[in-house]
Structures are given as C-alpha cells and as structure tokens.
C-alpha cells in the first residue's frame, strides 16, 4: 500500500511545476509580443512593465493562493500513524 503522503507530495509537486511553466510562458509572451516602442504607464517600455512587474506580482499571488487552498499539511514523522491532512486555514 502506498503512503498517502507520497501521493500528496506528487500532486503538490506537479502543481508547482505547472505554475512554474505557466510563469515562464506568460513572462515570455509579455516580454516578446508587445511592440518594443509602446510606453507603459510609468514611462518604461510596456514589455518591461508586463514581464518584470505585472507577471511576477500575479504569480506570487497565485502561489500564495495555491499553497493556502490546494496544499495539505501532513506529518513527516515516519512513526506517526495519525497524519494531519486538514488543509491549512480550514480548522474547525
């Protein structure tokens, strides 16, 4: 029988890798698609504002939300038969 902690760890690792690939994709789209000469709101080039300011802020928020709502806190003690699988922030 497979330990449920390994299943959770695999799921959480896949979510993390998916978020990383999404970040790289959105960064590249924002860095290379806008016209180089378009000014942004602060006077910097639009591609810079999108790829180096907006996209990182969005993905930091997405990472926080992912950890808060999709990740599960588990005991790492090998001898602990009872593991805590309640999601963080959802205590009754």
Residue pairs with C-beta under 8 A, 6 or more apart in sequence:
4 74
4 83
4 85
5 74
5 75
5 76
5 83
8 72
8 74
8 85
12 70
12 71
12 72
15 66
15 70
15 71
16 66
19 59
19 62
19 63
19 66
22 59
23 55
23 59
26 55
26 58
26 59
27 51
27 55
28 51
30 47
30 50
30 51
30 54
30 55
31 47
31 50
31 51
32 47
33 47
34 45
34 46
34 47
34 50
35 46
36 45
36 47
37 45
38 45
38 46
38 47
39 45
39 46
40 46
40 48
40 49
40 50
41 49
42 49
67 88
68 88
68 89
69 87
69 89
71 87
71 88
72 85
72 86
72 87
72 88
73 84
73 85
73 86
73 87
73 88
74 83
74 84
74 85
75 82
75 83
75 84
